[in-house]
């Protein structure tokens, strides 16, 4: 595109968008969409030429032109701006210019502002990580009107989504099974290690690898020296049958499971039926659904995806799975769910690296644990910019504030207090997320 950037006087002005390109491509794309650009000039260096060309390919239809500038020679940068941009601009009313200075080098920002600010119908804008658009020319600011497109962001970051399950696919039966696991198993901590042995089978990489007809009985050799005290649970079992019956309500195929916990004094059995029971039952999938349900209460009707697996176009980057990704409208929220955390350094470092790779620096990261988050794990979250939230800690705070022990309550009193407890835990999560979502983080 070597002709002068101008429009036909008989037609509406041409919107020309000039963007300084850094490593983060979504803000560049957002600026182009927000200004309804007819033509786009992407200003890059050798280091960001790949990103600029990728944005141009995504926009398509020959709308974009890439202009390269040197990174650190002031005279060469001035010459490049004058030759590549200024020389092709004219100061008349046939066009409107917008210059997005969100990315690129600071040297470019200063010189572009110096050389282009003489044009009367040109606006300089900056887009921060919360997608607030600052218009320096007209001294105004506003939220982006173009809502975040999750799939477009993944495309811009060259992240290929292999699979996921929308939250909307899960049914009341799935949530009922989730509640059963929490209330019947996790309410008794002594049952949890036994359940984990059955629900986290060795030699299986993911839930899809679970056999359609699975029976797992706990035997004495399943317990090592550290879990010697659990040998009284020998004979406990988990039986799972995949899509073995029809739902009476809508004809959906239901899977069935029986969980039996035996000890020296009694036998305890839980049975459940649900269409996504394999996803809920194995590898702590119930807790992913539990957290996703809370996120849906925070922002109803949002796009929430569970078990999102990626494969990069660049094969040197490993495939990864994110427990939950939520589109808040202007930022993505990545969520790591653990009933408890053991190797905090490896797990949390891996998580935040995936967030940055798949969603860019503008995305939010949330780590939710069923049990308490303490010590090094909490420090690691703070160090990496991960929001920590513990269900157990939030519940403890509720009971401490109420100054009562639920064991002392009657059945109806306990039921009412549990409902109030859950409302308060939800409120604490909402407050945490609202506070972070409103931040205008620096790039």
C-alpha positions as CSV (number, residue, x, y, z in Angstrom):
1,X,0.0,0.0,0.0
2,X,2.1,2.9,-1.3
3,X,-0.6,5.4,-2.2
4,X,-1.4,8.3,0.0
5,X,-3.8,7.4,2.8
6,X,-6.8,9.4,2.0
7,X,-10.5,9.0,1.1
8,X,-12.9,10.1,-1.5
9,X,-14.5,13.5,-0.7
10,X,-17.9,12.2,-1.8
11,X,-17.8,9.3,0.6
12,X,-17.5,9.1,4.4
13,X,-14.0,9.6,5.8
14,X,-11.7,6.6,5.8
15,X,-10.8,5.4,9.3
16,X,-7.0,4.8,9.4
17,X,-5.7,3.0,12.5
18,X,-2.0,3.1,13.3
19,X,-0.9,0.7,16.0
20,X,2.5,0.2,17.7
21,X,2.9,-3.6,18.0
22,X,4.4,-5.3,21.1
23,X,4.3,-9.0,22.1
24,X,0.6,-8.8,23.2
25,X,-1.5,-9.0,20.1
26,X,-5.1,-8.9,21.5
27,X,-4.9,-5.2,22.5
28,X,-3.8,-4.4,19.0
29,X,-6.8,-6.3,17.6
30,X,-9.1,-4.7,20.1
31,X,-8.0,-1.2,19.0
32,X,-8.6,-2.0,15.3
33,X,-12.1,-3.3,16.1
34,X,-13.0,-0.4,18.4
35,X,-12.1,2.2,15.8
36,X,-13.9,0.4,12.9
37,X,-10.7,0.8,10.9
38,X,-10.8,0.7,7.1
39,X,-7.1,0.6,6.8
40,X,-4.4,-0.4,9.4
41,X,-0.7,0.3,9.7
42,X,1.0,-2.0,12.1
43,X,4.4,-0.6,13.3
44,X,6.8,-3.3,14.5
45,X,10.5,-4.2,14.9
46,X,12.3,-7.3,13.9
47,X,11.4,-8.8,17.2
48,X,7.6,-8.2,16.8
49,X,7.3,-8.6,13.0
50,X,5.9,-12.1,13.5
51,X,3.1,-10.7,15.8
52,X,2.3,-7.9,13.4
53,X,2.0,-10.3,10.4
54,X,-0.2,-12.6,12.5
55,X,-2.6,-9.8,13.4
56,X,-2.7,-8.9,9.7
57,X,-3.5,-12.5,8.8
58,X,-6.3,-12.6,11.4
59,X,-7.8,-9.3,10.2
60,X,-7.4,-10.5,6.6
61,X,-8.7,-9.0,3.3
62,X,-5.6,-6.8,2.7
63,X,-6.6,-4.3,5.3
64,X,-3.3,-4.2,7.1
65,X,0.2,-3.0,6.1
66,X,3.3,-3.7,8.2
67,X,5.9,-1.0,8.7
68,X,9.2,-1.9,10.4
69,X,11.2,0.5,12.6
70,X,14.6,0.0,14.2
71,X,14.5,-0.4,17.9
72,X,17.1,2.0,19.3
73,X,18.5,4.5,16.8
74,X,16.6,7.8,17.2
75,X,17.5,9.2,13.8
76,X,16.6,6.0,12.0
77,X,13.3,5.8,13.9
78,X,12.4,9.4,12.9
79,X,13.3,8.6,9.2
80,X,11.2,5.4,9.4
81,X,8.1,7.2,10.8
82,X,8.4,10.1,8.3
83,X,8.9,7.7,5.3
84,X,6.5,5.0,6.3
85,X,3.7,7.0,7.8
86,X,3.9,10.8,7.8
87,X,4.8,11.2,4.1
88,X,1.6,9.4,3.1
89,X,-0.8,11.4,5.3
90,X,-2.6,14.6,4.3
91,X,-4.3,17.1,6.6
92,X,-7.8,17.2,5.1
93,X,-11.2,16.0,6.1
94,X,-11.3,12.9,4.0
95,X,-10.0,10.6,6.7
96,X,-9.7,10.1,10.4
97,X,-6.6,8.8,12.1
98,X,-6.3,6.9,15.4
99,X,-2.8,6.0,16.8
100,X,-2.7,3.3,19.4
101,X,0.4,3.6,21.5
102,X,-0.4,0.7,23.8
103,X,2.4,-1.5,22.5
104,X,5.8,-1.0,21.0
105,X,8.9,0.7,22.4
106,X,8.8,3.9,24.5
107,X,11.2,5.6,22.0
108,X,8.6,5.0,19.3
109,X,5.8,6.3,21.4
110,X,7.6,9.6,22.1
111,X,8.6,10.1,18.4
112,X,5.3,9.1,16.9
113,X,3.6,11.5,19.2
114,X,6.0,14.3,18.3
115,X,5.8,13.7,14.5
116,X,2.1,13.0,14.2
117,X,0.4,15.3,16.7
118,X,0.3,18.2,14.1
119,X,-2.5,16.4,12.3
120,X,-5.8,18.0,13.3
121,X,-8.2,14.9,13.0
122,X,-5.9,12.4,14.7
123,X,-6.4,10.9,18.1
124,X,-3.9,9.1,20.3
125,X,-5.3,6.3,22.4
126,X,-4.0,3.8,25.0
127,X,-5.7,0.6,26.0
128,X,-4.9,-0.9,29.4
129,X,-5.2,-4.5,30.5
130,X,-8.7,-3.9,31.9
131,X,-9.7,-2.8,28.3
132,X,-10.2,0.8,29.3
133,X,-9.5,3.1,26.3
134,X,-7.8,6.4,27.2
135,X,-8.1,9.1,24.5
136,X,-5.2,11.5,25.2
137,X,-6.3,13.9,22.4
138,X,-9.8,14.5,23.7
139,X,-8.9,13.8,27.4
140,X,-11.5,11.1,27.8
141,X,-11.7,7.4,28.8
142,X,-14.2,4.6,28.4
143,X,-14.5,0.9,28.5
144,X,-14.1,-1.0,25.3
145,X,-17.5,-1.6,23.5
146,X,-16.3,-4.7,21.7
147,X,-16.7,-7.6,24.1
148,X,-13.9,-10.0,24.5
149,X,-14.1,-12.9,22.1
150,X,-12.5,-15.9,23.8
151,X,-11.9,-17.9,20.6
152,X,-10.5,-14.9,18.8
153,X,-8.0,-14.3,21.6
154,X,-6.9,-17.9,21.4
155,X,-6.4,-17.5,17.7
156,X,-4.3,-14.3,18.2
157,X,-2.1,-16.2,20.7
158,X,-1.9,-19.2,18.3
159,X,-3.4,-21.5,20.9
160,X,-5.4,-24.3,19.4
161,X,-8.2,-25.6,21.7
162,X,-8.5,-29.3,21.4
163,X,-11.5,-29.9,23.7
164,X,-13.6,-28.4,26.4
165,X,-17.1,-28.8,28.0
166,X,-19.3,-25.7,28.3
167,X,-20.8,-25.3,31.8
168,X,-24.2,-25.1,30.1
169,X,-23.8,-28.8,29.2
170,X,-23.9,-29.9,32.8
171,X,-27.3,-30.8,34.2
172,X,-29.0,-30.8,37.6
173,X,-28.0,-34.5,37.9
174,X,-24.4,-33.5,37.5
175,X,-24.6,-30.9,40.1
176,X,-26.5,-33.3,42.4
177,X,-23.6,-35.8,42.1
178,X,-21.2,-33.0,42.8
179,X,-23.1,-32.1,46.0
180,X,-23.2,-35.8,47.1
181,X,-19.4,-36.1,46.8
182,X,-18.8,-33.0,48.8
183,X,-21.4,-33.7,51.5
184,X,-21.1,-37.4,51.8
185,X,-17.3,-37.9,51.3
186,X,-15.5,-34.6,51.9
187,X,-17.5,-33.8,55.0
188,X,-15.6,-36.7,56.7
189,X,-11.9,-36.1,56.2
190,X,-11.1,-39.7,57.1
191,X,-12.9,-40.9,53.9
192,X,-10.9,-38.6,51.6
193,X,-7.7,-40.6,51.2
194,X,-9.7,-43.8,50.5
195,X,-11.8,-42.0,47.9
196,X,-8.7,-40.5,46.3
197,X,-7.2,-43.9,45.8
198,X,-10.3,-45.0,44.0
199,X,-11.1,-41.8,42.0
200,X,-7.5,-41.1,40.9
201,X,-6.6,-44.4,39.2
202,X,-2.9,-45.0,38.3
203,X,-1.9,-45.5,34.7
204,X,-4.7,-43.3,33.4
205,X,-3.8,-39.8,32.0
206,X,-7.3,-38.3,31.8
207,X,-10.9,-39.0,32.5
208,X,-11.5,-40.2,28.9
209,X,-9.2,-43.1,29.7
210,X,-11.5,-44.4,32.4
211,X,-12.9,-47.8,31.4
212,X,-16.6,-47.7,30.7
213,X,-17.2,-50.5,33.2
214,X,-14.9,-49.9,36.1
215,X,-14.7,-51.6,39.5
216,X,-12.0,-50.7,42.0
217,X,-11.8,-52.4,45.3
218,X,-9.3,-51.2,48.0
219,X,-7.0,-53.9,49.2
220,X,-4.5,-53.9,52.0
221,X,-1.5,-53.4,49.7
222,X,-3.0,-50.2,48.4
223,X,-2.0,-48.5,51.7
224,X,1.6,-47.7,52.3
225,X,3.3,-47.1,55.7
226,X,2.1,-43.4,55.8
227,X,-1.5,-44.5,55.4
228,X,-1.3,-47.5,57.7
229,X,-4.2,-46.2,59.8
230,X,-6.4,-46.4,56.7
231,X,-6.2,-50.2,56.5
232,X,-9.4,-50.4,58.4
233,X,-11.0,-49.3,55.1
234,X,-9.9,-52.4,53.2
235,X,-12.8,-53.6,51.1
236,X,-14.0,-50.2,50.2
237,X,-14.9,-49.9,46.5
238,X,-15.9,-47.7,43.6
239,X,-18.1,-49.1,40.8
240,X,-18.7,-47.1,37.7
241,X,-20.8,-47.9,34.6
242,X,-20.7,-45.5,31.6
243,X,-24.0,-44.4,30.1
244,X,-25.9,-47.4,31.3
245,X,-29.4,-46.0,31.7
246,X,-31.8,-43.4,30.3
247,X,-32.9,-40.3,32.2
248,X,-36.6,-40.4,32.9
249,X,-36.8,-36.6,32.3
250,X,-35.2,-36.1,28.9
251,X,-33.8,-39.4,27.6
252,X,-30.2,-38.4,28.1
253,X,-27.9,-41.3,28.8
254,X,-26.9,-41.5,32.5
255,X,-23.8,-43.1,34.0
256,X,-24.0,-44.7,37.4
257,X,-21.6,-45.1,40.3
258,X,-21.7,-46.8,43.7
259,X,-19.1,-45.7,46.3
260,X,-18.7,-47.9,49.3
261,X,-16.6,-47.1,52.3
262,X,-16.1,-49.9,54.8
263,X,-14.5,-49.8,58.2
264,X,-14.5,-51.9,61.3
265,X,-17.8,-50.5,62.5
266,X,-20.0,-49.9,59.5
267,X,-20.5,-49.8,55.7
268,X,-21.2,-46.5,54.1
269,X,-22.6,-46.3,50.5
270,X,-23.3,-43.5,48.1
271,X,-25.0,-44.0,44.7
272,X,-25.3,-41.4,42.0
273,X,-26.5,-41.1,38.4
274,X,-25.5,-38.3,36.0
275,X,-24.8,-37.7,32.3
276,X,-21.3,-36.3,33.0
277,X,-20.5,-38.5,35.9
278,X,-17.1,-39.6,34.6
279,X,-16.0,-35.9,34.5
280,X,-17.4,-35.2,37.9
281,X,-16.3,-38.4,39.8
282,X,-12.7,-38.9,38.7
283,X,-9.6,-36.7,39.2
284,X,-11.5,-34.3,41.5
285,X,-13.8,-33.1,38.6
286,X,-16.6,-32.6,41.1
287,X,-14.6,-29.7,42.6
288,X,-14.1,-28.1,39.1
289,X,-17.9,-28.1,38.7
290,X,-18.4,-26.9,42.2
291,X,-16.2,-23.8,41.5
292,X,-17.7,-23.3,38.0
293,X,-21.1,-23.1,39.7
294,X,-19.9,-20.4,42.0
295,X,-18.4,-18.4,39.1
296,X,-21.8,-18.6,37.3
297,X,-23.4,-17.1,40.3
298,X,-20.9,-14.3,40.2
299,X,-21.6,-13.4,36.5
300,X,-24.6,-15.3,35.3
301,X,-24.9,-16.2,31.6
302,X,-21.1,-16.0,31.1
303,X,-19.2,-18.2,28.8
304,X,-17.6,-20.7,31.2
305,X,-15.6,-23.7,29.9
306,X,-14.3,-26.7,31.9
307,X,-11.4,-29.0,31.1
308,X,-10.0,-26.8,28.3
309,X,-7.1,-28.5,26.6
310,X,-4.7,-26.7,24.2
311,X,-2.2,-27.6,21.6
312,X,0.1,-24.9,20.4
313,X,0.9,-24.4,16.7
314,X,4.5,-24.2,18.0
315,X,5.1,-27.8,18.9
316,X,7.9,-26.8,21.3
317,X,5.2,-25.6,23.7
318,X,3.6,-28.4,25.7
319,X,-0.1,-29.2,25.6
320,X,-1.8,-28.1,28.7
321,X,-5.2,-28.3,30.4
322,X,-6.9,-25.5,32.3
323,X,-9.6,-26.5,34.8
324,X,-11.8,-23.5,34.0
325,X,-11.7,-20.5,31.7
326,X,-14.4,-17.8,32.0
327,X,-15.0,-14.9,29.8
328,X,-15.9,-12.0,32.0
329,X,-16.7,-9.7,29.1
330,X,-13.5,-7.8,29.0
331,X,-10.9,-10.1,30.5
332,X,-10.4,-13.9,30.7
333,X,-10.4,-15.6,34.0
334,X,-8.2,-18.7,34.2
335,X,-9.0,-21.0,37.2
336,X,-6.9,-23.7,38.8
337,X,-8.9,-25.9,41.1
338,X,-7.4,-28.2,43.8
339,X,-9.0,-29.9,46.7
340,X,-5.6,-29.3,48.4
341,X,-2.2,-28.4,47.1
342,X,1.0,-30.4,47.6
343,X,3.8,-29.2,45.3
344,X,2.9,-25.5,45.2
345,X,6.0,-24.4,43.3
346,X,5.5,-26.7,40.3
347,X,1.7,-26.5,40.1
348,X,1.4,-22.8,40.5
349,X,4.3,-21.9,38.3
350,X,3.0,-24.1,35.6
351,X,-0.5,-22.6,36.0
352,X,0.6,-19.0,35.7
353,X,2.9,-19.8,32.7
354,X,-0.2,-21.3,31.0
355,X,-2.3,-18.2,31.8
356,X,0.3,-15.9,30.2
357,X,0.8,-18.1,27.2
358,X,-2.9,-18.8,26.4
359,X,-4.5,-15.5,27.5
360,X,-1.8,-12.8,27.6
361,X,-0.8,-10.5,30.5
362,X,-4.3,-9.0,30.7
363,X,-5.9,-12.2,31.9
364,X,-6.8,-12.9,35.5
365,X,-5.6,-16.0,37.4
366,X,-7.5,-17.6,40.2
367,X,-6.5,-20.5,42.4
368,X,-9.3,-22.1,44.4
369,X,-8.6,-24.8,47.0
370,X,-11.2,-26.7,48.9
371,X,-9.0,-26.8,52.0
372,X,-6.9,-24.1,53.5
373,X,-4.2,-22.2,51.6
374,X,-1.2,-21.5,53.9
375,X,2.5,-20.7,54.0
376,X,4.5,-21.1,50.9
377,X,1.5,-21.8,48.7
378,X,-0.1,-18.5,49.7
379,X,3.2,-16.6,49.3
380,X,3.6,-18.2,45.8
381,X,0.2,-16.9,44.8
382,X,1.0,-13.4,45.9
383,X,4.4,-13.5,44.2
384,X,2.9,-14.7,40.8
385,X,-0.2,-12.4,40.8
386,X,-2.6,-15.3,41.4
387,X,-5.8,-14.7,43.4
388,X,-6.0,-17.3,46.1
389,X,-9.4,-18.4,47.5
390,X,-10.0,-21.2,50.0
391,X,-13.5,-22.6,50.6
392,X,-12.5,-24.0,54.0
393,X,-10.9,-20.6,55.1
394,X,-14.0,-18.7,54.0
395,X,-16.3,-21.1,55.9
396,X,-14.1,-20.8,59.0
397,X,-14.4,-17.0,58.9
398,X,-18.2,-17.3,58.7
399,X,-18.4,-19.5,61.8
400,X,-15.9,-17.3,63.7
401,X,-18.0,-14.2,62.8
402,X,-21.2,-15.9,64.0
403,X,-19.4,-17.2,67.1
404,X,-21.2,-20.5,67.1
405,X,-20.4,-24.2,66.6
406,X,-22.8,-25.8,64.1
407,X,-22.5,-29.1,66.0
408,X,-24.5,-27.4,68.8
409,X,-27.4,-26.5,66.4
410,X,-30.6,-28.4,65.8
411,X,-31.3,-29.9,62.4
412,X,-33.3,-27.0,61.1
413,X,-31.0,-24.4,62.6
414,X,-28.0,-26.1,61.0
415,X,-29.7,-26.2,57.6
416,X,-30.5,-22.5,57.8
417,X,-26.9,-21.6,58.9
418,X,-25.4,-23.7,56.2
419,X,-27.4,-21.7,53.6
420,X,-26.2,-18.4,55.2
421,X,-22.7,-19.8,55.2
422,X,-22.8,-20.6,51.5
423,X,-24.2,-17.1,50.7
424,X,-21.3,-15.5,52.6
425,X,-18.7,-17.7,50.9
426,X,-20.1,-16.7,47.6
427,X,-20.0,-13.0,48.6
428,X,-16.4,-13.3,49.6
429,X,-15.5,-14.8,46.2
430,X,-17.5,-12.1,44.4
431,X,-15.7,-9.4,46.3
432,X,-12.3,-10.8,45.5
433,X,-13.0,-11.1,41.8
434,X,-14.8,-7.7,41.5
435,X,-11.9,-6.0,43.1
436,X,-9.4,-7.5,40.7
437,X,-11.5,-7.1,37.7
438,X,-11.8,-3.3,38.2
439,X,-8.0,-2.8,38.4
440,X,-6.3,-0.8,35.7
441,X,-3.1,-2.8,35.6
442,X,0.0,-1.4,33.9
443,X,1.4,-3.2,30.9
